[in-house]
Amino acid sequence: MTVPIDSPPEVGTSTRLFPKGHLKIFLGASPGVGKTFAMLQAAAERRSEGVDVVVGLVETHKRKETEIQLANLEVLPRKSITYKGRTFSELDLDGVLTRAPQLVLIDECAHSNIPGSRHPKRYNDIAEILEQGINVYTTVNIQHFDSLKDIVEQMTHVTIRETIPDSFIQSADEIQLIDLPPNDLLQRLADGKVYVPEQAKSAVEHFFTRSNLLTLRELALRQTATVADEKTVQYRQQHGIKGQPVSDKVMVCVGANSSNDHLIRVARRIAERLHIKWTAVTVETSDDEDRSLIAHQQLSRTLHLAEELGAEVVLLDGTDVADTLVQYALTNNVTDMIVGQSPLSKPWQKIPLIGSLFGPKSVAEKILSYHPSLTLRVIPTEENEPRQAPSTRPKPFFMLILPYGFSLMITLGMLFAAGEISKHSKITDISTFFFLSILWVSIKFGLKPALLATITGSLVYDYIYIEPKYSLGINNLEGWIVFFSFIFAALVISNLAIHSRNVLSTSQSRLRQIRFFSDFSNELTRYARKDPILAHLCKELHRFLNISVIAFWEIHDNLTPAFQSPKTKHLHLTEVDASAIQWALAHKNRSGKSTENFSDAAYLYLPIKAGKNSLGVIGIRALKNPLTIDDLRIVQTLVDQSALAIDRLNFLNKQPVNKD
């Protein structure tokens, strides 16, 4: 059964040099259903109609009927790449672009390219081919959809290693579902039409079970219907046809746990089902300054996954995560909020009274208390905060216990000093000195040392100053009330002090960024030429973020940057960097390190663009710690400000001079 889904026609005219190519995806529930065969049949029909068709790359898997279909089509040579002493064949992207057919066939778009290729994934190659106005037919199985990866792994117990973003699927002009009932597919396996006998036996035992095939088929049918529904909604929006309002929004709250990837996929599926926009939000507090580098990298990957799946990514600053999320939800028309909650890991947290009194409230509980009318979906997750890399040298033990030791020394010292002072003066309220010490410890060392100082100090205070003295025993109700009031007051003071410290730290960080942006903008207005602007950008990025920065107006054969930041020594750029710079200039998008385009480059390259024009390219590379999401946001802001300043100068230089 085939179910074609045609996109509605584009509205308006394109200003592109080449009209974007037409993408058709042949979708299957699993290998062996006949995707490649159906693609070759469709290509043969187009060729008979006079269309220039070539095969960029098709995997026959030694299936005779597929090889027969392939024999009647022009097949382009593959590109050989040597990796770790072995030679592999991949799609020759440049060969396809040079041949420039009307239609090219590229099998298995979820395939990961061998390191050394221009792009890490085959669907990236397809995207570049489409950019040049070449039509593409490709194939993919349902288990490779990024938003369905967790569901497939949970249901089939098979790890999915290669995925494609749903945005690529959504960009398709046509999707054709190639459906085959599980019994028929199992018979094809038995007949050796999918794999050779040895492979077929292993496949049936592991992946091609009847249960798995039924699950995958259901997902494929459901996803095809969902895509068709999305196309209908898009068509209505483009043509002004009234339908379901789309002003509502789903918001998913994520942190640095790897299990947050599951939250992202859940949010994507909910937003897809409701046909509404969705946002991925993370809140950074002053406590996150101690987050490990691995945790920062995990958060960056999670937010990148959200962007790939079509989310708007928002970074918020605040002292109370729940309150910050609620305030954002109230001001941005959020109707559904998704948060994760890990199971209680400490035994004492599971005791109803003790856990509720002394256990910290979860973010979900706080959100409901702040905004009871909000629709909140709590998704169980595992508490798996990424740990520091094994190669990172751990802190010595004495450095870990040093804050606790200082806290005890300060608190006990203040108590004994206050006792001596009271003997020689009229000061009798020893507790004031104790509270001052707790306040100072809380601000200086944080919550855990303050709690230790509070408990130890309270016991010492009871031993020395509460009747009966020099005994931890309390003989009357008044003594117990004083003792627990003492502890309660100390805990309140420590929490208020820590909260105030966090607010101050966040405010200082914001003020520092605001001053930096303001000074940077003011400095740009002083320049009458574009070269000093670019030089100033490189210098300030290096100073503020401690990164290596290089900048190009255009690419030269010797790869010499127009400007570079101080301390950028031993600059070794390769052909990969040259290609990444050219790609960033031509496509007005990021390329290079940590991207999907020329990821083997030494630098991450960002285009300096104003409107539709690329003015230049800036390359950045971390010198010590990896760049965080917030760092990249700062870089992009400064690059955009510089682009506006350069564009303003270009505009002024084009104005006629008034000679009167």
C-alpha positions in Angstrom: 0.0 0.0 0.0 1.3 3.4 -0.9 0.0 6.6 0.6 1.3 9.8 -1.2 1.2 13.0 0.8 1.6 16.1 -1.4 2.5 19.4 0.1 0.5 22.5 -0.8 2.2 24.8 -3.3 4.5 27.5 -1.9 3.0 30.9 -1.5 4.9 33.8 -3.0 8.0 33.8 -5.2 11.5 32.9 -4.3 14.5 35.2 -4.4 16.9 32.3 -4.5 19.5 31.9 -7.2 18.2 28.4 -7.7 14.7 27.2 -6.9 14.8 24.7 -4.1 14.7 21.1 -5.3 11.7 18.8 -4.7 12.2 16.2 -2.0 10.3 12.9 -2.0 10.8 10.4 0.8 9.9 6.7 0.6 9.0 5.8 4.1 9.0 2.2 5.5 8.2 0.6 8.8 11.4 -1.5 8.6 14.1 -2.7 6.2 12.9 -5.1 3.5 9.4 -3.6 2.9 10.4 -2.4 -0.6 11.4 1.2 -0.3 14.4 1.2 -2.6 12.5 -0.9 -5.1 9.6 1.5 -5.1 12.0 4.4 -5.4 13.7 2.9 -8.5 10.3 2.1 -10.1 9.2 5.7 -9.6 12.5 6.9 -11.0 12.1 4.7 -14.1 8.7 6.2 -14.7 10.2 9.7 -14.5 13.0 8.7 -16.9 10.5 7.4 -19.4 8.8 10.9 -19.2 12.1 12.5 -20.3 13.4 13.5 -16.9 17.2 13.4 -16.5 17.6 10.8 -13.7 20.8 9.6 -12.1 21.6 7.3 -9.1 23.7 9.0 -6.6 23.9 6.1 -4.2 21.6 3.0 -3.9 22.2 0.0 -1.6 20.9 -3.2 -3.3 21.9 -5.5 -0.4 22.3 -8.2 -3.2 18.6 -8.3 -3.8 18.1 -9.4 -7.4 14.9 -7.5 -8.2 16.6 -4.3 -7.0 19.7 -4.9 -9.0 17.5 -5.4 -12.1 15.8 -2.1 -11.6 19.1 -0.4 -11.0 20.6 -1.7 -14.3 18.5 0.6 -16.4 19.6 3.8 -14.7 22.7 5.9 -14.9 24.8 5.3 -11.7 27.3 7.9 -10.6 30.7 6.7 -9.2 31.0 6.8 -5.4 33.7 8.7 -3.5 36.3 6.6 -1.7 37.4 7.7 1.7 40.2 6.1 3.8 39.6 5.9 7.5 41.7 4.0 10.0 43.4 2.1 7.3 40.2 1.0 5.6 38.6 2.3 2.4 34.9 3.1 2.4 32.6 4.3 -0.4 30.3 7.2 0.2 28.0 9.5 -1.9 30.1 11.8 -4.2 28.4 15.0 -3.3 30.6 17.1 -5.6 30.0 14.6 -8.4 26.3 15.0 -8.1 26.5 18.8 -8.0 28.8 18.8 -11.1 26.5 16.4 -13.0 23.5 18.5 -12.0 20.7 16.1 -13.1 17.0 17.0 -12.7 16.5 14.1 -10.3 19.0 12.1 -8.2 18.3 9.0 -6.1 20.0 8.7 -2.7 19.2 5.7 -0.5 19.2 5.6 3.3 19.2 9.3 4.2 19.7 8.5 8.0 23.2 7.1 7.2 26.2 8.5 9.1 29.0 9.5 6.7 32.6 8.3 7.3 34.7 11.0 9.2 36.4 13.2 6.6 33.2 13.7 4.6 31.9 17.2 4.1 28.9 16.5 6.3 28.4 14.0 9.2 25.0 12.8 7.9 23.7 11.8 4.5 20.6 14.0 4.9 23.0 17.0 5.2 24.3 16.0 1.7 20.7 15.9 0.5 20.0 19.3 1.9 22.9 20.8 0.0 21.8 19.1 -3.2 18.3 20.5 -2.8 19.8 24.0 -2.2 21.1 23.8 -5.8 17.7 23.1 -7.3 18.2 19.4 -7.8 15.2 17.1 -7.1 15.9 14.2 -4.7 14.3 10.8 -4.1 15.4 9.1 -0.8 14.4 6.4 1.6 14.2 6.1 5.4 12.7 3.7 8.0 10.4 5.0 10.8 12.8 4.0 13.6 15.2 6.7 12.5 12.8 9.6 13.2 14.5 11.5 16.0 11.2 12.2 17.9 10.3 8.5 17.9 13.7 7.1 18.9 12.8 6.7 22.6 9.5 5.0 21.8 11.1 2.6 19.3 13.9 1.7 21.7 11.4 1.1 24.6 9.1 -1.0 22.5 11.6 -3.1 20.5 14.5 -3.2 23.0 16.8 -2.3 20.1 19.2 0.6 20.3 18.8 3.1 17.5 22.1 4.7 16.6 21.3 6.7 13.5 18.5 9.3 13.5 17.3 12.2 11.3 15.7 15.4 12.7 11.9 15.7 12.2 12.5 19.1 10.5 14.1 17.2 7.6 11.0 15.0 7.3 8.7 18.0 7.5 10.6 19.8 4.7 9.7 17.0 2.3 7.4 17.9 -0.6 6.0 14.4 -0.7 6.1 11.3 1.5 5.1 7.9 0.2 4.5 5.1 2.7 5.6 1.7 1.5 3.5 -0.7 3.6 3.9 -4.4 3.9 2.1 -6.6 6.4 4.4 -8.3 9.0 3.6 -11.8 7.8 4.5 -11.0 4.2 7.8 -9.4 5.4 8.7 -12.4 7.5 8.0 -14.6 4.4 10.4 -12.4 2.3 13.0 -12.9 5.0 12.5 -16.7 4.9 12.8 -16.7 1.1 16.1 -14.8 1.3 14.8 -11.7 -0.4 15.9 -9.3 2.3 19.1 -10.7 3.7 21.3 -13.7 3.0 20.2 -16.8 5.1 22.8 -16.2 7.9 21.8 -12.6 8.4 18.1 -13.4 8.0 18.2 -15.9 10.9 19.8 -13.4 13.2 17.4 -10.6 12.1 14.3 -12.7 12.9 15.7 -13.5 16.3 16.5 -9.9 17.3 14.8 -7.1 15.3 12.3 -8.7 12.9 10.0 -10.2 15.5 6.3 -10.1 14.8 5.7 -7.9 17.8 8.4 -5.4 16.7 7.1 -5.3 13.1 3.5 -4.7 14.3 4.8 -1.8 16.5 6.8 -0.2 13.8 4.0 -0.6 11.2 1.6 1.2 13.6 4.1 4.0 14.1 4.7 4.4 10.4 0.9 4.6 9.7 0.4 7.0 12.5 3.3 9.2 11.6 2.2 9.3 7.9 -1.3 10.5 9.1 0.3 13.1 11.3 2.4 14.5 8.5 -0.7 14.6 6.3 -2.5 16.5 9.0 0.4 19.0 9.4 0.3 19.7 5.7 -3.4 20.4 5.9 -2.8 22.9 8.7 0.0 24.6 6.8 -2.1 24.9 3.7 -4.9 26.5 5.7 -2.5 29.0 7.3 -1.0 29.9 4.0 -4.3 30.5 2.3 -6.0 32.2 5.2 -8.5 29.3 5.8 -9.8 29.4 9.4 -9.3 26.3 11.5 -8.1 25.5 14.9 -6.4 28.5 16.6 -2.7 28.0 17.0 -1.9 30.7 19.6 -1.4 28.2 22.5 2.0 26.9 23.3 3.7 23.8 24.9 6.7 24.5 27.1 9.2 21.8 28.2 11.6 22.6 31.0 15.0 20.9 30.7 18.3 20.8 32.6 21.6 19.1 32.2 20.4 15.5 32.7 20.7 13.2 29.6 17.2 11.9 30.4 15.9 15.4 29.4 16.3 14.2 25.8 13.2 12.1 26.5 11.3 15.2 27.7 12.2 17.0 24.4 10.8 14.1 22.3 7.6 13.9 24.5 7.0 17.7 24.1 7.6 17.4 20.3 5.0 14.7 20.0 2.4 16.6 22.2 2.9 19.8 20.2 2.7 17.8 16.9 -0.6 16.2 18.0 -2.1 19.5 19.1 -0.8 21.5 16.1 0.7 24.2 18.3 4.1 25.8 18.8 6.5 24.5 21.5 9.4 26.0 23.5 12.3 24.4 25.3 13.3 26.4 28.3 16.2 26.1 30.7 16.7 28.3 33.8 20.3 29.1 34.9 20.9 30.1 38.5 24.0 31.0 40.4 24.2 27.4 41.6 24.9 26.3 38.0 28.2 28.0 38.1 29.6 24.8 39.7 28.1 22.6 37.1 30.6 20.3 35.4 31.8 20.8 31.9 30.2 17.5 30.9 26.9 18.8 32.2 27.2 22.0 30.2 27.9 19.9 27.1 24.9 17.7 27.8 22.6 20.7 28.2 24.0 22.1 24.9 23.2 18.8 23.2 19.7 18.7 24.6 18.9 22.2 23.5 20.4 21.5 20.1 18.1 18.5 19.8 15.1 20.7 20.7 16.1 23.1 17.9 16.4 20.2 15.4 12.9 19.0 16.4 11.5 22.5 15.7 11.4 24.1 19.2 12.1 27.7 20.1 14.9 27.6 22.6 14.8 30.1 25.5 17.5 30.6 28.2 16.3 32.3 31.4 18.1 33.6 34.4 16.6 33.4 37.9 17.0 32.5 41.5 13.9 30.3 41.8 13.6 27.9 38.9 9.8 27.2 39.4 8.9 30.9 39.8 11.0 31.9 36.7 9.2 29.2 34.7 5.8 30.2 35.9 6.4 33.9 35.1 7.6 33.0 31.6 4.5 30.8 31.1 2.1 33.5 32.2 3.6 36.1 29.8 4.0 33.8 26.7 0.6 32.1 26.5 1.9 28.7 27.6 -1.0 26.3 28.1 0.9 23.0 28.7 4.0 22.7 30.7 6.2 19.6 30.8 8.7 18.9 33.5 10.7 15.8 34.5 10.8 14.4 38.0 13.2 11.7 39.2 12.1 9.1 41.7 13.0 9.6 45.4 16.5 8.3 45.7 17.1 8.7 49.5 15.4 6.3 51.9 14.4 9.1 54.3 12.7 11.0 51.5 10.1 8.1 51.2 9.0 8.6 54.8 5.8 10.7 54.4 6.3 13.1 57.4 10.1 13.3 57.3 10.2 13.6 53.5 7.6 16.4 53.4 9.2 18.4 56.2 12.9 18.1 55.4 13.0 16.9 51.7 13.2 19.7 49.1 10.1 20.4 47.1 10.3 19.4 43.5 10.0 21.9 40.7 6.7 20.4 39.8 5.3 20.9 43.3 6.4 24.5 43.4 4.9 25.2 39.9 1.6 23.9 41.0 1.7 26.0 44.2 2.5 29.1 42.2 0.1 28.5 39.4 -2.6 25.9 40.2 -4.6 26.4 37.0 -1.7 25.5 34.7 -1.8 22.2 32.8 1.3 20.5 34.1 2.6 17.2 32.7 5.1 15.4 35.0 7.3 12.9 33.2 9.3 10.3 35.2 13.0 10.6 34.5 16.2 9.2 35.9 18.5 11.3 38.0 21.6 11.0 35.9 23.5 14.3 36.1 26.5 13.9 33.8 29.7 13.4 35.8 33.0 15.1 35.1 35.1 13.4 32.6 37.4 10.7 34.0 40.4 12.5 32.7 39.5 15.6 34.8 41.7 15.7 37.9 39.4 15.4 41.0 39.8 17.9 43.9 41.9 16.8 46.8 39.9 15.6 49.8 41.1 18.4 52.1 39.8 20.9 49.5 36.4 19.3 49.7 36.2 19.5 53.5 37.8 22.9 53.8 34.6 24.9 53.7 33.0 22.7 56.4 36.1 23.0 58.6 36.1 26.8 58.3 32.4 27.0 58.9 32.8 25.0 62.2 35.8 27.1 63.3 34.0 30.4 62.6 30.8 29.4 64.3 32.3 27.8 67.4 34.9 30.5 67.6 32.2 33.2 67.6 30.3 31.3 70.4 33.3 31.0 72.7 34.3 34.5 72.0 30.8 35.8 72.7 30.9 33.9 76.0 34.2 35.5 77.0 32.9 38.9 76.0 29.7 38.4 78.1 31.8 37.7 81.2 33.5 41.1 81.0 30.7 43.2 79.7 27.0 43.8 80.0 26.2 41.8 76.8 24.1 38.8 77.7 22.5 37.9 74.3 25.0 35.3 73.0 22.6 34.2 70.2 23.3 37.4 68.2 26.9 36.4 67.7 25.8 32.9 66.7 23.3 34.3 64.1 26.0 36.6 62.7 28.4 33.7 62.2 25.7 31.6 60.5 24.9 34.6 58.2 28.6 35.0 57.2 29.1 31.2 56.7 25.9 31.0 54.5 27.1 33.9 52.2 30.7 32.6 52.0 30.3 28.9 51.8 26.7 28.0 50.8 23.9 25.8 52.1 25.6 22.5 53.2 28.4 24.1 55.3 25.8 26.4 56.8 23.6 23.5 57.8 26.5 21.7 59.5 27.4 24.9 61.3 23.8 25.5 62.4 23.4 22.0 63.9 26.8 21.8 65.5 26.5 25.4 66.8 23.1 24.7 68.3 24.3 21.7 70.2 27.3 23.6 71.5 25.0 26.5 72.5 22.7 24.1 74.3 25.7 22.4 76.1 27.3 25.7 77.3 24.5 28.3 77.7 21.1 26.5 78.2 20.3 25.1 81.7 21.3 22.6 82.8 24.7 23.8 81.6 27.4 21.4 80.3 24.8 18.8 79.4 22.9 18.1 76.2 19.8 17.3 78.3 16.9 19.7 78.5 14.7 19.4 81.6 11.7 21.6 80.8 9.4 22.7 78.0 10.8 26.2 77.8 14.3 24.8 77.1 13.0 22.7 74.3 11.1 25.7 72.8 14.2 27.8 73.0 16.4 25.1 71.5 14.2 24.4 68.4 13.4 28.1 68.0 17.2 28.7 67.9 17.7 26.1 65.2 14.7 27.3 63.2 15.9 31.0 63.3 19.4 29.9 62.2 18.0 27.9 59.3 15.8 30.8 58.2 18.7 33.2 58.4 21.0 30.9 56.4 18.3 30.4 53.7 17.7 34.1 53.4 21.4 34.8 53.2 21.9 32.2 50.5 18.9 33.5 48.5 20.3 37.0 48.8 23.7 35.8 47.6 22.2 34.1 44.6 20.1 37.2 43.7 23.2 39.4 44.0 25.3 37.0 41.9 22.6 36.8 39.2 22.2 40.6 39.2 25.9 41.2 39.0 26.2 38.7 36.0 23.4 40.5 34.2 24.8 43.9 34.9 28.2 42.8 33.7 26.7 41.6 30.4 24.6 44.7 30.0 27.6 47.0 30.6 29.7 44.9 28.2 27.1 45.1 25.4 26.6 48.8 26.0 30.3 49.6 25.9 30.7 47.5 22.8 27.9 49.2 21.0 29.1 52.7 21.9 32.6 51.8 20.7 31.2 50.7 17.3 29.8 54.1 16.7 33.3 55.6 16.8 34.5 53.8 13.7 34.2 55.2 10.2 35.6 52.1 8.4 34.6 48.4 8.6 38.1 47.1 9.3 38.4 48.6 12.8 34.9 47.2 13.6 36.0 43.6 12.8 39.3 44.0 14.7 37.3 45.4 17.7 34.9 42.4 17.6 37.8 39.9 17.6 39.5 41.7 20.5 36.4 42.0 22.7 35.2 38.4 22.2 38.7 37.2 23.2 38.7 39.5 26.3 35.2 38.7 27.5 35.0 34.9 26.8 38.7 34.0 26.6 38.4 32.4 23.2 40.5 32.3 20.0 38.8 34.5 17.3 39.7 34.8 13.6 37.8 36.8 11.0 37.6 36.9 7.2 36.0 39.3 4.7 36.5 36.7 2.1 38.4 33.4 1.6 42.0 33.4 0.2 44.2 30.6 -1.0 46.6 31.0 1.9 43.7 31.1 4.5 45.2 34.1 6.2 42.5 35.8 8.3 41.9 39.5 8.0 42.0 39.8 11.8 42.7 37.5 14.7 42.5 37.9 18.5 45.6 38.3 20.6 47.3 35.1 21.7 46.0 33.2 18.6 49.2 31.5 17.8 50.1 28.5 15.6 47.1 28.9 13.4 46.8 25.8 11.3 43.7 25.9 9.0 43.0 23.1 6.5 41.0 22.6 3.4 38.1 21.6 5.6 38.2 25.1 7.3 38.3 26.7 3.8 35.3 24.8 2.7 33.5 25.6 6.0 34.2 29.4 5.6 33.0 29.3 2.0 29.8 27.4 3.1 29.1 29.9 5.9 29.5 32.8 3.4 27.3 31.2 0.7 24.6 29.8 2.9 24.6 32.5 5.6 24.6 29.9 8.4 26.9 28.4 10.9 29.5 25.7 9.9 32.6 24.0 11.2 33.2 22.6 14.6 30.2 21.3 16.6 27.8 21.8 13.6 26.5 19.4 10.9 28.5 21.1 8.2 32.3 20.4 8.1 32.4 19.3 11.7 36.1 18.4 11.4 37.1 22.1 11.0 39.2 23.6 13.7 36.9 26.5 14.4 33.2 27.2 14.6 32.3 29.7 11.8 29.5 32.2 12.0 28.5 34.5 9.1 28.5 38.2 9.6 25.2 39.0 7.9 23.0 42.0 7.5 19.7 41.3 5.8 20.3 39.0 2.8 24.0 39.8 2.5 27.0 38.0 4.0 29.6 40.6 5.0 32.2 38.2 6.3 32.8 35.2 8.5 34.1 35.0 12.1 35.6 31.8 13.5 35.7 31.0 17.3 37.4 28.3 19.3 37.5 27.7 23.0 41.0 28.0 24.6 40.2 26.1 27.8 36.6 25.3 28.8 34.1 24.4 26.1 31.7 27.1 25.0 28.3 27.0 26.7 24.9 27.9 25.2 25.1 31.3 26.9 28.6 31.9 25.5 27.3 31.3 22.0 24.4 33.6 22.6 26.8 36.4 23.6 29.0 35.7 20.5 25.9 35.9 18.2 24.7 39.1 19.8 28.1 40.8 19.2 28.4 39.5 15.7 24.9 40.8 14.9 25.7 44.3 16.4 28.9 44.4 14.3 27.0 43.4 11.2 24.5 46.2 11.7 27.4 48.7 12.2 29.1 47.6 9.0 25.9 47.6 7.1 25.2 51.2 8.3 28.7 52.3 7.1 28.0 50.7 3.7 24.7 52.5 3.5 26.3 55.9 4.4 29.1 55.4 1.9 26.6 54.9 -0.9 24.8 58.1 -0.2 25.5 61.1 -2.5 27.5 63.9 -1.1 25.7 67.3 -0.8 28.1 69.9 -2.2 26.0 72.9 -1.2 
